[in-house]
Amino acid sequence: MPVGRKWGSEERKTILKPEDHLEIERLGGLAGIGLPGSHLRSRASLRGSELSADERDSVDALFKSRTSAAPSPQTGADAFRYRLKLHGGDRDTEIEVGETDLLASLKNRVQDELI
C-alpha cells in the first residue's frame, strides 16, 4: 500500500481528464447573453490539459455536486449563469452553475462574440 494512504481508501477519481474537452458558456445578465433572440454569445472552449490543477479540481467538484442540470439559485436579477459541457470518451455531461460557483480564472477565459 502506498505511503500516506489509509487502509481501504479509494484512489481519487477525477471527472475532467487532460484529453477531455470543456465548453463554458455564459448566460443571462442584463443583456440576456446566450438566450433566444440575443445577438451576443459568450463562451470558451478548453482542453482539460489547458487547465491548472485548481481549475480542474474546481470543475470536478462542480460536476460531482450537481446531480441534475438545474442551476444553483441566482444571487440577483441580472446575475450570470454558466453552462459547462464536458465531452470526453464516450460521455457528454452538462450542468449549469451560478455566477458565484465558477472560479474567476475560468470566467476570465470566456470571450464575447457577436452572432
N, C-alpha and C positions, 0 to 999 in steps of 0.2 A: 504494500500500500504506500502511495507517495506521502512524503513527509508533509505535515500540515493539513491533511485531510482527515476528517472524522470518520470513524468506522460506520459504514452503511450510507455515507453521503453520496449523492449523485454528482457527476460532473456537471458543471454549469452549461445548460443548453441555451444557445443563442438562436434568436429568430432571424436576425439580419446577418447574412453571411457576406464575405467580401465580394463574391461573384453576383450577388443579388442586385436588383435594380429598384431604387426607391424614387417614387414621384411624390412631390409635395405640392399641393395646390391651395392657395389662399382663397377663401370665400367670404362674401358678405362685406361688412363695413358700410360706411356711409354711401359709397358708390355702388354697392351691390356687386362687387367684383366676382366674376365667375358664375354669376347667376343668370338665368334666362333673360335675354334682352340686353345684357351688358356687352359693351364693346371693349372691355378690358379683361385680360386674363393674367393671373399671377401664378407662376409655377417654377419648380426646379426639378431637374432630373439628375439623379446621382447614382453612382455605383456604391455598393457597400464599402469597397476599398477606399473610397474618397472621404469617408467619414472618420473623425477622430474616435478614440476609444470612448470618450464621454458621450459623444453623439450617438454611437452605436448602442451603448448601454441605455441611453435615454429612449431611443426608438424601440429597443427591445422591451423596456418597461411599459411603454405606451401600448404596444401590441399585446403584451401579456395581460395588462389590466383591463383591456376592452374586450368583452366577450361578444359585443354586438357592434354594429356600425353607428350606434346612437352617439351624437356628440355630447360632450360634457356641457353643463349649463354655461351660458354666456354671462360675462360679468357686466355687460352694458348693451344698450340697444344697438350700438354701432360696432360692437366687438367683432373681430375676425374669427373665423373657424378655419381649421386646416384639415384637408383631406389627405391622408397618407395612403399610398398604394404601394404594396410590396409585391414585386414579381421575382420569383425565384424557384428554380427547379420546376416542379410540376404543380406549383400552387400560386395563386394570386389572392392577396388579402387586402382589405380596405377598411380603414377606420376614419372617423372624424374626431378631432380633439379641439378643445377650446384654445383660445389665444395664449392663455397663461400656461398651458400644458406643454408647449413646444419650446425647446431651447432657443435662445436668441440667436445663437450661431446658425441654427437651421433656418430660422425665419429670415435671416440676412441673406441666405442663398437664393431665396425666391425672387424672381425677376418679373417685372410687369411687361406686358406686350399688348399692343392693340390688335383686335381681331375684326 
